[in-house]
Amino acid sequence: RAAFIPANDPDPEQELVLGEQDSLNRDAVYSALSELPEREQEIIMRRHLSDDRETLQEVGARLGISRERVRQLEVRAFRRMREHLAGARRVA
């Protein structure tokens, strides 16, 4: 008589659902990102969505603005993205 050790991994159906959810979330984030002004898009991309993430100082130097201004624009961009995502959830 063999004793089985239960697996802690999600079953294939759960993995499929989780993969689809990740895809939907990613699409929603990029949709919200596309609604931002170009400079805010660049800040979010360089600071958070790039493999080689840049600091506030690096982004500021690239854009010719202070790191404090980058931080302010980043905060505003995240707020706009949250509002876009909240609106999309209400519609869905």
Helices and strands as residue ranges (DSSP letters): H 12-34, H 38-44, I 45-49, H 56-63, H 67-91
